């Protein structure tokens, strides 16, 4: 998703806030509700809006459970072949057009100074941004996929609530979300923190920090299983440890040259394919030079 949005916006580097990468297994009723509420209330927890309902972007609320959404395929779907189209036909708003190139450059320099970047680093970033802006001004690639223009899908209830009546599931999620939001407001009020607000959220430029940082990949715990028996939690962690051992064994066999013995666990086939491609490229003899 980050790569697709960066290509659509003509920018590069990290798209999400540093440390926002989330890779965690969810098991059990309590952990499922907690994770669902965390996602639904994230915009409030980040101090961006007062209520989850105020968020101007994509969001799923308890009342959306069991409903059907109809979504239009984006122009930059990145499926199938592509063709060039003039930038004047681009339906997406280019935020850089709001200010002159010189003004945008000044804002970036001032932002770099506030972050304490050295002069050498500021000059390096300026060159990288100029190259990125030049690439963004070239004719863009547009999907010519034959996939349907519209897709309809039903939002299911989270695991553990799927056997309930839809009204009961919505009520449970609404109560949990309201309690979560109330706790956030109480904590922010205690610390004297304000909310950014929808208007200022929409004023944020996706080009402001392009290429300046890289997302973190740390996550602890790796498995969310709140409220489950200790024996079940230990079994889940044992499965994770065994998965990593199987993955390591597959890599070791590939490095030994025993591709036929390399067996990767479920969920790592894409990684195994990439490793085989890299090793095959390394095994090629170097090109002859004159």
Protein Blocks (a to p, Z undefined) as FASTA:
>chain_A
ZZmmmmmnopghjfbdghiaccdddedjklmmmmmmmmmmmmmmnomambfklpmbdcdd
fklgopacdddddfklogajdddddfklpmbdcfklmpcfklmmmmmmmmmmmnopafkl
mmmmmmmmmmmmmmmmpccdddfbfbdfbdcddddddehilmpcfklmmmmmmmmmmmmm
mmmmmmmmmnopacebjmlmmmpcfklmgokaccdfbdcdfbdcehiafklmmmmmmmmm
mmmmmmmmmmmmmmnopamlpccdehilmmmmmmmmmmmmmmpccdddZZ
